[in-house]
Amino acid sequence: MTIIRYAIFPDDTASVLSIWREFIANSPVNLDYQGNDTEFANLPGKYAAPKGCVLLADRDGEIEGCIALREVSTAICEMKRLYVRPSARGSNVGQKLVERLIAEARGVGYREMRLDVQEKSVSARKLYAAFGFVPAEPISFNPVPGASFLGLHL
């Protein structure tokens, strides 16, 4: 059974880095503009509690997926790095990760969640729409043509 749990640092650092590197390698666009090396060297960094977190989908010690939360302002948070490994796709792991992250954001007291999504990420766009995400103002720099920002009132 897959459980959604907090990544514990430094214990889970290797697992988080492994799946995040896979996420970047499998992205349909170049994500170098995000400054990944700096972020990876400073985990949990901007995802640190109490205003952020990294969640892992863990099936008997195998990490199937991940998602992260960071503070933008006292009212707004950002969903980052939703990724489900190919072997776990189609089993609602992405849905479970998003559900849990929304609950975490509400628990912290955020009033809105934002994210950016690539034009080619069709399944992610469908998932976000199912949760009620709608077009929103950008909260960070994204130079990728066709990328858009979405928001959800919590």
N, CA, C and O atoms as a GROMACS GRO file, in nm:
protein
  616
    1MET      N    1   0.083  -0.119   0.000
    1MET     CA    2   0.000   0.000   0.000
    1MET      C    3   0.088   0.125   0.000
    1MET      O    4   0.189   0.131   0.069
    2THR      N    5   0.048   0.222  -0.077
    2THR     CA    6   0.122   0.348  -0.085
    2THR      C    7   0.073   0.444   0.022
    2THR      O    8  -0.047   0.466   0.036
    3ILE      N    9   0.168   0.500   0.097
    3ILE     CA   10   0.135   0.603   0.195
    3ILE      C   11   0.199   0.734   0.152
    3ILE      O   12   0.304   0.734   0.087
    4ILE      N   13   0.136   0.843   0.187
    4ILE     CA   14   0.192   0.975   0.162
    4ILE      C   15   0.251   1.022   0.294
    4ILE      O   16   0.180   1.032   0.394
    5ARG      N   17   0.381   1.050   0.294
    5ARG     CA   18   0.449   1.086   0.418
    5ARG      C   19   0.543   1.203   0.395
    5ARG      O   20   0.581   1.234   0.282
    6TYR      N   21   0.578   1.267   0.506
    6TYR     CA   22   0.676   1.375   0.500
    6TYR      C   23   0.814   1.319   0.467
    6TYR      O   24   0.851   1.212   0.516
    7ALA      N   25   0.888   1.389   0.386
    7ALA     CA   26   1.031   1.360   0.370
    7ALA      C   27   1.099   1.414   0.496
    7ALA      O   28   1.074   1.528   0.537
    8ILE      N   29   1.183   1.334   0.555
    8ILE     CA   30   1.257   1.372   0.675
    8ILE      C   31   1.401   1.398   0.633
    8ILE      O   32   1.467   1.312   0.574
    9PHE      N   33   1.448   1.518   0.666
    9PHE     CA   34   1.586   1.554   0.629
    9PHE      C   35   1.674   1.549   0.753
    9PHE      O   36   1.634   1.599   0.858
   10PRO      N   37   1.792   1.490   0.744
   10PRO     CA   38   1.862   1.449   0.622
   10PRO      C   39   1.836   1.305   0.577
   10PRO      O   40   1.886   1.263   0.473
   11ASP      N   41   1.758   1.229   0.654
   11ASP     CA   42   1.740   1.086   0.623
   11ASP      C   43   1.691   1.058   0.481
   11ASP      O   44   1.738   0.965   0.416
   12ASP      N   45   1.598   1.139   0.432
   12ASP     CA   46   1.539   1.116   0.299
   12ASP      C   47   1.604   1.197   0.188
   12ASP      O   48   1.555   1.196   0.075
   13THR      N   49   1.712   1.265   0.217
   13THR     CA   50   1.775   1.351   0.116
   13THR      C   51   1.807   1.274  -0.012
   13THR      O   52   1.776   1.322  -0.121
   14ALA      N   53   1.867   1.157  -0.001
   14ALA     CA   54   1.904   1.080  -0.121
   14ALA      C   55   1.781   1.040  -0.202
   14ALA      O   56   1.783   1.047  -0.325
   15SER      N   57   1.673   1.000  -0.134
   15SER     CA   58   1.550   0.963  -0.205
   15SER      C   59   1.487   1.082  -0.275
   15SER      O   60   1.441   1.071  -0.388
   16VAL      N   61   1.486   1.197  -0.207
   16VAL     CA   62   1.429   1.319  -0.266
   16VAL      C   63   1.512   1.360  -0.388
   16VAL      O   64   1.456   1.390  -0.494
   17LEU      N   65   1.643   1.363  -0.373
   17LEU     CA   66   1.729   1.402  -0.485
   17LEU      C   67   1.714   1.306  -0.603
   17LEU      O   68   1.714   1.350  -0.718
   18SER      N   69   1.702   1.179  -0.576
   18SER     CA   70   1.687   1.080  -0.683
   18SER      C   71   1.560   1.105  -0.765
   18SER      O   72   1.566   1.108  -0.888
   19ILE      N   73   1.449   1.124  -0.698
   19ILE     CA   74   1.324   1.143  -0.772
   19ILE      C   75   1.318   1.282  -0.835
   19ILE      O   76   1.261   1.297  -0.944
   20TRP      N   77   1.375   1.383  -0.771
   20TRP     CA   78   1.376   1.516  -0.831
   20TRP      C   79   1.465   1.520  -0.955
   20TRP      O   80   1.432   1.587  -1.053
   21ARG      N   81   1.576   1.449  -0.951
   21ARG     CA   82   1.662   1.443  -1.070
   21ARG      C   83   1.592   1.369  -1.184
   21ARG      O   84   1.605   1.405  -1.300
   22GLU      N   85   1.517   1.265  -1.149
   22GLU     CA   86   1.439   1.193  -1.250
   22GLU      C   87   1.332   1.285  -1.309
   22GLU      O   88   1.308   1.285  -1.430
   23PHE      N   89   1.267   1.363  -1.224
   23PHE     CA   90   1.166   1.460  -1.267
   23PHE      C   91   1.226   1.557  -1.369
   23PHE      O   92   1.166   1.580  -1.474
   24ILE      N   93   1.342   1.612  -1.340
   24ILE     CA   94   1.409   1.706  -1.429
   24ILE      C   95   1.450   1.639  -1.560
   24ILE      O   96   1.432   1.695  -1.668
   25ALA      N   97   1.505   1.518  -1.550
   25ALA     CA   98   1.549   1.445  -1.669
   25ALA      C   99   1.432   1.411  -1.761
   25ALA      O  100   1.449   1.404  -1.883
   26ASN      N  101   1.314   1.390  -1.705
   26ASN     CA  102   1.196   1.353  -1.784
   26ASN      C  103   1.108   1.470  -1.821
   26ASN      O  104   1.003   1.452  -1.883
   27SER      N  105   1.147   1.590  -1.784
   27SER     CA  106   1.068   1.708  -1.818
   27SER      C  107   1.072   1.730  -1.969
   27SER      O  108   1.176   1.712  -2.032
   28PRO      N  109   0.959   1.769  -2.027
   28PRO     CA  110   0.957   1.797  -2.171
   28PRO      C  111   1.030   1.927  -2.207
   28PRO      O  112   1.050   1.956  -2.325
   29VAL      N  113   1.068   2.005  -2.106
   29VAL     CA  114   1.137   2.132  -2.128
   29VAL      C  115   1.260   2.141  -2.038
   29VAL      O  116   1.271   2.069  -1.939
   30ASN      N  117   1.352   2.229  -2.074
   30ASN     CA  118   1.473   2.251  -1.995
   30ASN      C  119   1.438   2.330  -1.870
   30ASN      O  120   1.378   2.437  -1.878
   31LEU      N  121   1.476   2.278  -1.753
   31LEU     CA  122   1.445   2.342  -1.626
   31LEU      C  123   1.567   2.405  -1.560
   31LEU      O  124   1.565   2.433  -1.440
   32ASP      N  125   1.673   2.428  -1.635
   32ASP     CA  126   1.795   2.486  -1.579
   32ASP      C  127   1.772   2.624  -1.516
   32ASP      O  128   1.843   2.662  -1.423
   33TYR      N  129   1.674   2.698  -1.565
   33TYR     CA  130   1.647   2.832  -1.513
   33TYR      C  131   1.606   2.829  -1.365
   33TYR      O  132   1.608   2.934  -1.299
   34GLN      N  133   1.570   2.713  -1.312
   34GLN     CA  134   1.523   2.703  -1.174
   34GLN      C  135   1.634   2.703  -1.070
   34GLN      O  136   1.606   2.715  -0.951
   35GLY      N  137   1.759   2.691  -1.112
   35GLY     CA  138   1.868   2.688  -1.015
   35GLY      C  139   1.865   2.563  -0.928
   35GLY      O  140   1.882   2.570  -0.806
   36ASN      N  141   1.844   2.450  -0.992
   36ASN     CA  142   1.827   2.324  -0.920
   36ASN      C  143   1.947   2.284  -0.835
   36ASN      O  144   1.928   2.234  -0.724
   37ASP      N  145   2.068   2.304  -0.884
   37ASP     CA  146   2.186   2.262  -0.808
   37ASP      C  147   2.193   2.331  -0.672
   37ASP      O  148   2.223   2.268  -0.572
   38THR      N  149   2.165   2.460  -0.669
   38THR     CA  150   2.166   2.535  -0.543
   38THR      C  151   2.056   2.484  -0.451
   38THR      O  152   2.078   2.463  -0.332
   39GLU      N  153   1.937   2.464  -0.507
   39GLU     CA  154   1.825   2.413  -0.428
   39GLU      C  155   1.858   2.276  -0.370
   39GLU      O  156   1.834   2.251  -0.251
   40PHE      N  157   1.912   2.189  -0.452
   40PHE     CA  158   1.943   2.053  -0.408
   40PHE      C  159   2.050   2.050  -0.299
   40PHE      O  160   2.047   1.963  -0.212
   41ALA      N  161   2.143   2.143  -0.305
   41ALA     CA  162   2.252   2.146  -0.206
   41ALA      C  163   2.205   2.198  -0.071
   41ALA      O  164   2.277   2.185   0.028
   42ASN      N  165   2.086   2.256  -0.066
   42ASN     CA  166   2.039   2.320   0.058
   42ASN      C  167   1.907   2.265   0.109
   42ASN      O  168   1.832   2.338   0.174
   43LEU      N  169   1.877   2.140   0.081
   43LEU     CA  170   1.751   2.083   0.128
   43LEU      C  171   1.745   2.075   0.280
   43LEU      O  172   1.846   2.042   0.342
   44PRO      N  173   1.632   2.103   0.342
   44PRO     CA  174   1.503   2.129   0.280
   44PRO      C  175   1.486   2.272   0.230
   44PRO      O  176   1.392   2.300   0.154
   45GLY      N  177   1.573   2.364   0.270
   45GLY     CA  178   1.570   2.500   0.215
   45GLY      C  179   1.433   2.563   0.220
   45GLY      O  180   1.370   2.570   0.325
   46LYS      N  181   1.386   2.610   0.104
   46LYS     CA  182   1.258   2.681   0.099
   46LYS      C  183   1.138   2.592   0.126
   46LYS      O  184   1.025   2.641   0.138
   47TYR      N  185   1.160   2.462   0.137
   47TYR     CA  186   1.051   2.368   0.167
   47TYR      C  187   1.046   2.330   0.315
   47TYR      O  188   0.971   2.240   0.353
   48ALA      N  189   1.124   2.397   0.398
   48ALA     CA  190   1.132   2.363   0.540
   48ALA      C  191   1.001   2.395   0.613
   48ALA      O  192   0.931   2.491   0.581
   49ALA      N  193   0.971   2.312   0.712
   49ALA     CA  194   0.858   2.337   0.801
   49ALA      C  195   0.889   2.462   0.884
   49ALA      O  196   1.007   2.493   0.902
   50PRO      N  197   0.793   2.534   0.933
   50PRO     CA  198   0.650   2.499   0.933
   50PRO      C  199   0.573   2.550   0.813
   50PRO      O  200   0.455   2.517   0.799
   51LYS      N  201   0.633   2.630   0.727
   51LYS     CA  202   0.561   2.689   0.614
   51LYS      C  203   0.573   2.609   0.485
   51LYS      O  204   0.510   2.644   0.385
   52GLY      N  205   0.652   2.503   0.485
   52GLY     CA  206   0.670   2.422   0.366
   52GLY      C  207   0.687   2.277   0.402
   52GLY      O  208   0.694   2.241   0.520
   53CYS      N  209   0.695   2.192   0.300
   53CYS     CA  210   0.720   2.050   0.322
   53CYS      C  211   0.750   1.983   0.189
   53CYS      O  212   0.721   2.036   0.082
   54VAL      N  213   0.808   1.866   0.199
   54VAL     CA  214   0.823   1.775   0.085
   54VAL      C  215   0.749   1.648   0.125
   54VAL      O  216   0.773   1.594   0.233
   55LEU      N  217   0.661   1.602   0.039
   55LEU     CA  218   0.588   1.478   0.063
   55LEU      C  219   0.632   1.373  -0.036
   55LEU      O  220   0.661   1.402  -0.152
   56LEU      N  221   0.638   1.249   0.012
   56LEU     CA  222   0.676   1.136  -0.071
   56LEU      C  223   0.564   1.033  -0.072
   56LEU      O  224   0.501   1.008   0.030
   57ALA      N  225   0.540   0.973  -0.187
   57ALA     CA  226   0.451   0.858  -0.198
   57ALA      C  227   0.540   0.736  -0.183
   57ALA      O  228   0.624   0.707  -0.268
   58ASP      N  229   0.521   0.665  -0.073
   58ASP     CA  230   0.610   0.556  -0.034
   58ASP      C  231   0.533   0.424  -0.034
   58ASP      O  232   0.436   0.407   0.040
   59ARG      N  233   0.577   0.332  -0.117
   59ARG     CA  234   0.516   0.199  -0.122
   59ARG      C  235   0.619   0.098  -0.074
   59ARG      O  236   0.706   0.055  -0.149
   60ASP      N  237   0.607   0.063   0.052
   60ASP     CA  238   0.698  -0.036   0.112
   60ASP      C  239   0.845  -0.002   0.091
   60ASP      O  240   0.926  -0.088   0.059
   61GLY      N  241   0.878   0.126   0.110
   61GLY     CA  242   1.017   0.170   0.098
   61GLY      C  243   1.058   0.215  -0.041
   61GLY      O  244   1.168   0.268  -0.058
   62GLU      N  245   0.973   0.195  -0.140
   62GLU     CA  246   0.999   0.242  -0.276
   62GLU      C  247   0.926   0.374  -0.296
   62GLU      O  248   0.805   0.382  -0.275
   63ILE      N  249   0.999   0.477  -0.336
   63ILE     CA  250   0.938   0.608  -0.357
   63ILE      C  251   0.876   0.612  -0.496
   63ILE      O  252   0.946   0.602  -0.597
   64GLU      N  253   0.743   0.629  -0.499
   64GLU     CA  254   0.669   0.630  -0.625
   64GLU      C  255   0.642   0.771  -0.677
   64GLU      O  256   0.619   0.789  -0.797
   65GLY      N  257   0.646   0.869  -0.588
   65GLY     CA  258   0.615   1.005  -0.630
   65GLY      C  259   0.652   1.106  -0.525
   65GLY      O  260   0.689   1.072  -0.413
   66CYS      N  261   0.642   1.233  -0.564
   66CYS     CA  262   0.678   1.341  -0.472
   66CYS      C  263   0.599   1.466  -0.506
   66CYS      O  264   0.540   1.479  -0.613
   67ILE      N  265   0.600   1.559  -0.411
   67ILE     CA  266   0.539   1.690  -0.427
   67ILE      C  267   0.596   1.778  -0.317
   67ILE      O  268   0.636   1.728  -0.212
   68ALA      N  269   0.600   1.909  -0.340
   68ALA     CA  270   0.657   1.999  -0.240
   68ALA      C  271   0.573   2.125  -0.228
   68ALA      O  272   0.497   2.161  -0.318
   69LEU      N  273   0.588   2.192  -0.114
   69LEU     CA  274   0.516   2.315  -0.082
   69LEU      C  275   0.615   2.417  -0.031
   69LEU      O  276   0.702   2.386   0.050
   70ARG      N  277   0.600   2.541  -0.080
   70ARG     CA  278   0.684   2.650  -0.030
   70ARG      C  279   0.600   2.774  -0.010
   70ARG      O  280   0.497   2.793  -0.075
   71GLU      N  281   0.646   2.859   0.080
   71GLU     CA  282   0.578   2.985   0.107
   71GLU      C  283   0.613   3.089   0.001
   71GLU      O  284   0.729   3.105  -0.036
   72VAL      N  285   0.511   3.159  -0.048
   72VAL     CA  286   0.530   3.274  -0.136
   72VAL      C  287   0.508   3.401  -0.053
   72VAL      O  288   0.586   3.496  -0.060
   73SER      N  289   0.400   3.400   0.026
   73SER     CA  290   0.368   3.509   0.119
   73SER      C  291   0.288   3.446   0.233
   73SER      O  292   0.264   3.326   0.233
   74THR      N  293   0.247   3.526   0.330
   74THR     CA  294   0.172   3.468   0.441
   74THR      C  295   0.041   3.405   0.395
   74THR      O  296  -0.011   3.315   0.460
   75ALA      N  297  -0.014   3.452   0.283
   75ALA     CA  298  -0.141   3.401   0.233
   75ALA      C  299  -0.128   3.302   0.118
   75ALA      O  300  -0.219   3.223   0.094
   76ILE      N  301  -0.016   3.306   0.047
   76ILE     CA  302  -0.002   3.227  -0.077
   76ILE      C  303   0.115   3.129  -0.067
   76ILE      O  304   0.224   3.164  -0.023
   77CYS      N  305   0.088   3.006  -0.109
   77CYS     CA  306   0.194   2.905  -0.118
   77CYS      C  307   0.204   2.858  -0.262
   77CYS      O  308   0.118   2.888  -0.346
   78GLU      N  309   0.310   2.785  -0.289
   78GLU     CA  310   0.330   2.731  -0.424
   78GLU      C  311   0.351   2.581  -0.417
   78GLU      O  312   0.430   2.531  -0.336
   79MET      N  313   0.280   2.509  -0.503
   79MET     CA  314   0.302   2.366  -0.523
   79MET      C  315   0.419   2.352  -0.619
   79MET      O  316   0.423   2.417  -0.723
   80LYS      N  317   0.513   2.265  -0.583
   80LYS     CA  318   0.631   2.242  -0.667
   80LYS      C  319   0.655   2.092  -0.683
   80LYS      O  320   0.617   2.011  -0.599
   81ARG      N  321   0.719   2.058  -0.793
   81ARG     CA  322   0.779   1.927  -0.816
   81ARG      C  323   0.686   1.806  -0.799
   81ARG      O  324   0.725   1.704  -0.743
   82LEU      N  325   0.563   1.820  -0.848
   82LEU     CA  326   0.477   1.702  -0.852
   82LEU      C  327   0.532   1.608  -0.959
   82LEU      O  328   0.545   1.645  -1.075
   83TYR      N  329   0.562   1.487  -0.917
   83TYR     CA  330   0.614   1.388  -1.011
   83TYR      C  331   0.575   1.249  -0.962
   83TYR      O  332   0.589   1.218  -0.844
   84VAL      N  333   0.528   1.167  -1.055
   84VAL     CA  334   0.496   1.027  -1.027
   84VAL      C  335   0.578   0.942  -1.122
   84VAL      O  336   0.576   0.962  -1.244
   85ARG      N  337   0.649   0.848  -1.066
   85ARG     CA  338   0.732   0.759  -1.149
   85ARG      C  339   0.642   0.679  -1.244
   85ARG      O  340   0.529   0.644  -1.209
   86PRO      N  341   0.693   0.649  -1.364
   86PRO     CA  342   0.612   0.578  -1.464
   86PRO      C  343   0.550   0.449  -1.412
   86PRO      O  344   0.437   0.416  -1.449
   87SER      N  345   0.619   0.376  -1.327
   87SER     CA  346   0.567   0.249  -1.276
   87SER      C  347   0.445   0.267  -1.186
   87SER      O  348   0.371   0.172  -1.163
   88ALA      N  349   0.423   0.388  -1.135
   88ALA     CA  350   0.310   0.413  -1.044
   88ALA      C  351   0.198   0.494  -1.110
   88ALA      O  352   0.095   0.519  -1.047
   89ARG      N  353   0.216   0.534  -1.233
   89ARG     CA  354   0.114   0.613  -1.300
   89ARG      C  355  -0.012   0.529  -1.324
   89ARG      O  356  -0.004   0.409  -1.350
   90GLY      N  357  -0.126   0.595  -1.314
   90GLY     CA  358  -0.252   0.526  -1.332
   90GLY      C  359  -0.307   0.467  -1.204
   90GLY      O  360  -0.412   0.402  -1.205
   91SER      N  361  -0.238   0.488  -1.092
   91SER     CA  362  -0.284   0.433  -0.963
   91SER      C  363  -0.324   0.542  -0.864
   91SER      O  364  -0.328   0.519  -0.744
   92ASN      N  365  -0.353   0.660  -0.916
   92ASN     CA  366  -0.399   0.775  -0.835
   92ASN      C  367  -0.296   0.830  -0.738
   92ASN      O  368  -0.333   0.900  -0.644
   93VAL      N  369  -0.169   0.800  -0.758
   93VAL     CA  370  -0.065   0.853  -0.670
   93VAL      C  371  -0.059   1.005  -0.682
   93VAL      O  372  -0.047   1.074  -0.580
   94GLY      N  373  -0.067   1.058  -0.802
   94GLY     CA  374  -0.065   1.203  -0.820
   94GLY      C  375  -0.181   1.270  -0.749
   94GLY      O  376  -0.163   1.372  -0.683
   95GLN      N  377  -0.299   1.212  -0.761
   95GLN     CA  378  -0.417   1.267  -0.694
   95GLN      C  379  -0.398   1.266  -0.543
   95GLN      O  380  -0.430   1.364  -0.476
   96LYS      N  381  -0.346   1.157  -0.489
   96LYS     CA  382  -0.324   1.148  -0.344
   96LYS      C  383  -0.222   1.251  -0.297
   96LYS      O  384  -0.238   1.311  -0.191
   97LEU      N  385  -0.117   1.272  -0.376
   97LEU     CA  386  -0.015   1.372  -0.339
   97LEU      C  387  -0.075   1.513  -0.338
   97LEU      O  388  -0.051   1.590  -0.246
   98VAL      N  389  -0.152   1.546  -0.441
   98VAL     CA  390  -0.213   1.679  -0.448
   98VAL      C  391  -0.313   1.698  -0.334
   98VAL      O  392  -0.313   1.803  -0.270
   99GLU      N  393  -0.397   1.599  -0.309
   99GLU     CA  394  -0.494   1.607  -0.198
   99GLU      C  395  -0.424   1.637  -0.067
   99GLU      O  396  -0.465   1.725   0.008
  100ARG      N  397  -0.319   1.563  -0.040
  100ARG     CA  398  -0.247   1.579   0.087
  100ARG      C  399  -0.180   1.716   0.094
  100ARG      O  400  -0.182   1.780   0.199
  101LEU      N  401  -0.121   1.761  -0.016
  101LEU     CA  402  -0.054   1.891  -0.015
  101LEU      C  403  -0.154   2.004   0.008
  101LEU      O  404  -0.124   2.099   0.080
  102ILE      N  405  -0.271   1.994  -0.051
  102ILE     CA  406  -0.374   2.095  -0.028
  102ILE      C  407  -0.414   2.096   0.120
  102ILE      O  408  -0.430   2.202   0.179
  103ALA      N  409  -0.429   1.978   0.179
  103ALA     CA  410  -0.462   1.970   0.322
  103ALA      C  411  -0.351   2.031   0.407
  103ALA      O  412  -0.379   2.102   0.504
  104GLU      N  413  -0.226   2.005   0.371
  104GLU     CA  414  -0.114   2.063   0.445
  104GLU      C  415  -0.116   2.215   0.435
  104GLU      O  416  -0.095   2.284   0.535
  105ALA      N  417  -0.142   2.267   0.315
  105ALA     CA  418  -0.145   2.412   0.295
  105ALA      C  419  -0.256   2.477   0.376
  105ALA      O  420  -0.237   2.583   0.436
  106ARG      N  421  -0.371   2.414   0.379
  106ARG     CA  422  -0.482   2.466   0.461
  106ARG      C  423  -0.444   2.463   0.608
  106ARG      O  424  -0.474   2.557   0.682
  107GLY      N  425  -0.380   2.356   0.650
  107GLY     CA  426  -0.339   2.343   0.790
  107GLY      C  427  -0.241   2.451   0.835
  107GLY      O  428  -0.243   2.493   0.950
  108VAL      N  429  -0.157   2.495   0.743
  108VAL     CA  430  -0.060   2.601   0.773
  108VAL      C  431  -0.130   2.737   0.778
  108VAL      O  432  -0.081   2.830   0.843
  109GLY      N  433  -0.243   2.748   0.709
  109GLY     CA  434  -0.316   2.874   0.708
  109GLY      C  435  -0.308   2.952   0.578
  109GLY      O  436  -0.351   3.067   0.572
  110TYR      N  437  -0.253   2.891   0.475
  110TYR     CA  438  -0.251   2.958   0.345
  110TYR      C  439  -0.394   2.973   0.293
  110TYR      O  440  -0.480   2.890   0.321
  111ARG      N  441  -0.418   3.078   0.217
  111ARG     CA  442  -0.550   3.103   0.159
  111ARG      C  443  -0.554   3.073   0.009
  111ARG      O  444  -0.662   3.060  -0.049
  112GLU      N  445  -0.437   3.061  -0.052
  112GLU     CA  446  -0.432   3.032  -0.195
  112GLU      C  447  -0.307   2.951  -0.227
  112GLU      O  448  -0.200   2.972  -0.169
  113MET      N  449  -0.323   2.859  -0.321
  113MET     CA  450  -0.210   2.779  -0.371
  113MET      C  451  -0.192   2.812  -0.518
  113MET      O  452  -0.289   2.821  -0.594
  114ARG      N  453  -0.068   2.830  -0.557
  114ARG     CA  454  -0.036   2.856  -0.698
  114ARG      C  455   0.061   2.749  -0.747
  114ARG      O  456   0.124   2.678  -0.669
  115LEU      N  457   0.071   2.739  -0.879
  115LEU     CA  458   0.167   2.649  -0.942
  115LEU      C  459   0.188   2.694  -1.085
  115LEU      O  460   0.107   2.769  -1.141
  116ASP      N  461   0.297   2.649  -1.144
  116ASP     CA  462   0.315   2.669  -1.287
  116ASP      C  463   0.318   2.532  -1.353
  116ASP      O  464   0.363   2.434  -1.293
  117VAL      N  465   0.269   2.527  -1.475
  117VAL     CA  466   0.259   2.400  -1.546
  117VAL      C  467   0.295   2.423  -1.692
  117VAL      O  468   0.260   2.524  -1.752
  118GLN      N  469   0.366   2.326  -1.746
  118GLN     CA  470   0.409   2.334  -1.885
  118GLN      C  471   0.293   2.298  -1.979
  118GLN      O  472   0.207   2.217  -1.945
  119GLU      N  473   0.294   2.358  -2.094
  119GLU     CA  474   0.190   2.334  -2.194
  119GLU      C  475   0.179   2.186  -2.230
  119GLU      O  476   0.069   2.134  -2.252
  120LYS      N  477   0.293   2.118  -2.236
  120LYS     CA  478   0.296   1.977  -2.277
  120LYS      C  479   0.253   1.880  -2.167
  120LYS      O  480   0.237   1.761  -2.193
  121SER      N  481   0.235   1.929  -2.045
  121SER     CA  482   0.199   1.843  -1.931
  121SER      C  483   0.047   1.825  -1.926
  121SER      O  484  -0.020   1.876  -1.836
  122VAL      N  485  -0.006   1.753  -2.022
  122VAL     CA  486  -0.150   1.738  -2.039
  122VAL      C  487  -0.214   1.668  -1.919
  122VAL      O  488  -0.317   1.715  -1.870
  123SER      N  489  -0.157   1.559  -1.873
  123SER     CA  490  -0.218   1.487  -1.761
  123SER      C  491  -0.215   1.570  -1.633
  123SER      O  492  -0.309   1.566  -1.554
  124ALA      N  493  -0.108   1.645  -1.612
  124ALA     CA  494  -0.101   1.733  -1.494
  124ALA      C  495  -0.208   1.841  -1.503
  124ALA      O  496  -0.273   1.871  -1.403
  125ARG      N  497  -0.226   1.898  -1.620
  125ARG     CA  498  -0.328   2.002  -1.637
  125ARG      C  499  -0.468   1.947  -1.606
  125ARG      O  500  -0.549   2.015  -1.542
  126LYS      N  501  -0.496   1.825  -1.649
  126LYS     CA  502  -0.625   1.762  -1.620
  126LYS      C  503  -0.642   1.741  -1.470
  126LYS      O  504  -0.750   1.765  -1.415
  127LEU      N  505  -0.537   1.696  -1.405
  127LEU     CA  506  -0.542   1.674  -1.261
  127LEU      C  507  -0.570   1.805  -1.188
  127LEU      O  508  -0.656   1.810  -1.100
  128TYR      N  509  -0.497   1.909  -1.223
  128TYR     CA  510  -0.516   2.039  -1.157
  128TYR      C  511  -0.658   2.092  -1.180
  128TYR      O  512  -0.719   2.146  -1.089
  129ALA      N  513  -0.709   2.077  -1.301
  129ALA     CA  514  -0.845   2.123  -1.330
  129ALA      C  515  -0.947   2.048  -1.245
  129ALA      O  516  -1.044   2.107  -1.198
  130ALA      N  517  -0.925   1.918  -1.224
  130ALA     CA  518  -1.016   1.838  -1.143
  130ALA      C  519  -1.020   1.887  -0.998
  130ALA      O  520  -1.121   1.870  -0.930
  131PHE      N  521  -0.913   1.947  -0.951
  131PHE     CA  522  -0.908   2.002  -0.815
  131PHE      C  523  -0.960   2.145  -0.810
  131PHE      O  524  -0.973   2.202  -0.701
  132GLY      N  525  -0.990   2.205  -0.925
  132GLY     CA  526  -1.045   2.339  -0.927
  132GLY      C  527  -0.946   2.450  -0.952
  132GLY      O  528  -0.979   2.568  -0.935
  133PHE      N  529  -0.824   2.417  -0.991
  133PHE     CA  530  -0.725   2.520  -1.024
  133PHE      C  531  -0.770   2.595  -1.149
  133PHE      O  532  -0.821   2.535  -1.244
  134VAL      N  533  -0.750   2.726  -1.147
  134VAL     CA  534  -0.788   2.813  -1.259
  134VAL      C  535  -0.670   2.904  -1.292
  134VAL      O  536  -0.579   2.918  -1.210
  135PRO      N  537  -0.670   2.968  -1.410
  135PRO     CA  538  -0.560   3.059  -1.444
  135PRO      C  539  -0.540   3.165  -1.335
  135PRO      O  540  -0.636   3.217  -1.278
  136ALA      N  541  -0.412   3.196  -1.309
  136ALA     CA  542  -0.377   3.291  -1.203
  136ALA      C  543  -0.254   3.372  -1.244
  136ALA      O  544  -0.186   3.338  -1.341
  137GLU      N  545  -0.229   3.478  -1.171
  137GLU     CA  546  -0.113   3.562  -1.196
  137GLU      C  547   0.016   3.487  -1.163
  137GLU      O  548   0.018   3.407  -1.069
  138PRO      N  549   0.123   3.510  -1.237
  138PRO     CA  550   0.252   3.447  -1.207
  138PRO      C  551   0.304   3.490  -1.070
  138PRO      O  552   0.281   3.602  -1.025
  139ILE      N  553   0.374   3.398  -1.005
  139ILE     CA  554   0.436   3.428  -0.876
  139ILE      C  555   0.588   3.410  -0.880
  139ILE      O  556   0.658   3.441  -0.784
  140SER      N  557   0.636   3.361  -0.993
  140SER     CA  558   0.780   3.341  -1.009
  140SER      C  559   0.813   3.348  -1.158
  140SER      O  560   0.725   3.355  -1.243
  141PHE      N  561   0.941   3.346  -1.186
  141PHE     CA  562   0.989   3.354  -1.324
  141PHE      C  563   0.980   3.219  -1.391
  141PHE      O  564   1.028   3.119  -1.337
  142ASN      N  565   0.918   3.214  -1.508
  142ASN     CA  566   0.915   3.094  -1.590
  142ASN      C  567   0.927   3.136  -1.736
  142ASN      O  568   0.831   3.185  -1.795
  143PRO      N  569   1.046   3.115  -1.796
  143PRO     CA  570   1.069   3.159  -1.933
  143PRO      C  571   1.022   3.061  -2.041
  143PRO      O  572   1.040   3.087  -2.160
  144VAL      N  573   0.964   2.950  -2.001
  144VAL     CA  574   0.928   2.845  -2.096
  144VAL      C  575   0.804   2.886  -2.176
  144VAL      O  576   0.700   2.914  -2.117
  145PRO      N  577   0.814   2.889  -2.309
  145PRO     CA  578   0.697   2.922  -2.391
  145PRO      C  579   0.582   2.824  -2.363
  145PRO      O  580   0.602   2.703  -2.359
  146GLY      N  581   0.463   2.879  -2.344
  146GLY     CA  582   0.346   2.797  -2.321
  146GLY      C  583   0.320   2.762  -2.176
  146GLY      O  584   0.215   2.706  -2.145
  147ALA      N  585   0.412   2.794  -2.087
  147ALA     CA  586   0.390   2.767  -1.945
  147ALA      C  587   0.283   2.862  -1.893
  147ALA      O  588   0.272   2.976  -1.939
  148SER      N  589   0.206   2.816  -1.798
  148SER     CA  590   0.103   2.902  -1.739
  148SER      C  591   0.098   2.881  -1.589
  148SER      O  592   0.143   2.779  -1.537
  149PHE      N  593   0.041   2.980  -1.521
  149PHE     CA  594   0.024   2.972  -1.377
  149PHE      C  595  -0.122   2.944  -1.346
  149PHE      O  596  -0.213   2.997  -1.411
  150LEU      N  597  -0.144   2.861  -1.246
  150LEU     CA  598  -0.277   2.827  -1.200
  150LEU      C  599  -0.286   2.855  -1.051
  150LEU      O  600  -0.185   2.856  -0.981
  151GLY      N  601  -0.408   2.878  -1.004
  151GLY     CA  602  -0.428   2.904  -0.862
  151GLY      C  603  -0.554   2.835  -0.811
  151GLY      O  604  -0.646   2.806  -0.887
  152LEU      N  605  -0.554   2.810  -0.681
  152LEU     CA  606  -0.668   2.748  -0.613
  152LEU      C  607  -0.690   2.822  -0.483
  152LEU      O  608  -0.599   2.832  -0.401
  153HIS      N  609  -0.813   2.872  -0.461
  153HIS     CA  610  -0.846   2.932  -0.332
  153HIS      C  611  -0.869   2.820  -0.233
  153HIS      O  612  -0.947   2.728  -0.258
  154LEU      N  613  -0.800   2.828  -0.122
  154LEU     CA  614  -0.808   2.724  -0.021
  154LEU      C  615  -0.916   2.755   0.081
  154LEU      O  616  -0.937   2.677   0.175
   0.00000   0.00000   0.00000
